[in-house]
Amino acid sequence: MKAFFIHRCAEDLKKIEVPTFVMHGEDDQIVPFADAGPRSAKLLKNAETKFYPGFPHGMPTANAEQINTDLLAFIKA
């Protein structure tokens, strides 16, 4: 994943200028947190972040109430 992110996504993320909400579970076993969450936010020009201790890769389903609440708050802001 790390190599994919560095070579495929970094330059694209730098081009995004709209407000972006980066959400990532810190216990993601599919896309490691350190390789994606904070790194994505750093590359985006206008990012707001929310990182979730203990949340897995499937957090939109497993933790839907929390994720939906935070996403809606970002959209309304």
C-alpha positions as CSV (number, residue, x, y, z in Angstrom):
1,M,0.0,0.0,0.0
2,K,2.7,2.4,0.9
3,A,4.4,2.2,-2.5
4,F,1.0,2.5,-4.3
5,F,0.2,5.6,-2.3
6,I,3.5,7.3,-2.9
7,H,3.7,6.7,-6.6
8,R,0.0,6.8,-7.6
9,C,-1.9,9.2,-5.3
10,A,0.5,11.9,-4.0
11,E,0.6,14.1,-7.0
12,D,-3.2,13.9,-7.5
13,L,-3.9,14.8,-3.9
14,K,-1.7,17.9,-4.2
15,K,-4.0,19.1,-7.0
16,I,-7.2,19.0,-5.0
17,E,-8.3,22.5,-3.8
18,V,-11.8,22.0,-2.5
19,P,-12.4,21.4,1.2
20,T,-11.8,17.7,1.9
21,F,-12.7,15.6,4.9
22,V,-10.1,12.9,5.6
23,M,-11.5,10.2,7.9
24,H,-9.4,7.1,8.8
25,G,-9.6,4.4,11.4
26,E,-6.4,4.0,13.3
27,D,-6.9,0.2,13.5
28,D,-7.4,-0.2,9.8
29,Q,-5.8,-3.6,8.8
30,I,-6.4,-3.1,5.1
31,V,-5.0,0.4,4.5
32,P,-2.5,1.1,7.3
33,F,-3.2,4.4,9.1
34,A,0.3,5.7,9.0
35,D,0.6,5.2,5.2
36,A,-2.7,6.9,4.3
37,G,-4.6,9.0,6.8
38,P,-2.2,11.7,8.1
39,R,-0.2,11.5,4.9
40,S,-3.3,12.2,2.7
41,A,-4.3,15.2,4.9
42,K,-0.8,16.7,4.7
43,L,-0.8,16.6,0.9
44,L,-4.3,18.2,0.5
45,K,-4.5,22.0,0.5
46,N,-7.7,22.3,2.4
47,A,-8.2,19.2,4.5
48,E,-10.0,18.7,7.8
49,T,-9.2,15.4,9.6
50,K,-10.9,13.1,11.9
51,F,-9.0,10.0,13.0
52,Y,-10.7,7.3,15.0
53,P,-8.8,5.2,17.6
54,G,-9.8,1.6,17.4
55,F,-11.9,1.9,14.3
56,P,-11.4,-0.7,11.5
57,H,-11.3,-0.4,7.7
58,G,-15.0,-1.1,7.6
59,M,-15.8,1.9,9.9
60,P,-18.5,3.4,7.6
61,T,-20.6,0.2,8.3
62,A,-19.3,-0.9,11.7
63,N,-19.4,2.6,13.2
64,A,-22.0,4.1,10.9
65,E,-23.6,6.4,13.5
66,Q,-20.4,8.1,14.5
67,I,-19.1,8.3,10.9
68,N,-22.4,9.7,9.5
69,T,-22.6,12.3,12.3
70,D,-19.1,13.6,11.6
71,L,-19.6,13.5,7.9
72,L,-22.8,15.5,8.1
73,A,-21.2,18.0,10.4
74,F,-18.4,18.5,7.8
75,I,-20.9,19.0,5.0
76,K,-23.0,21.5,6.9
77,A,-20.0,23.6,8.0
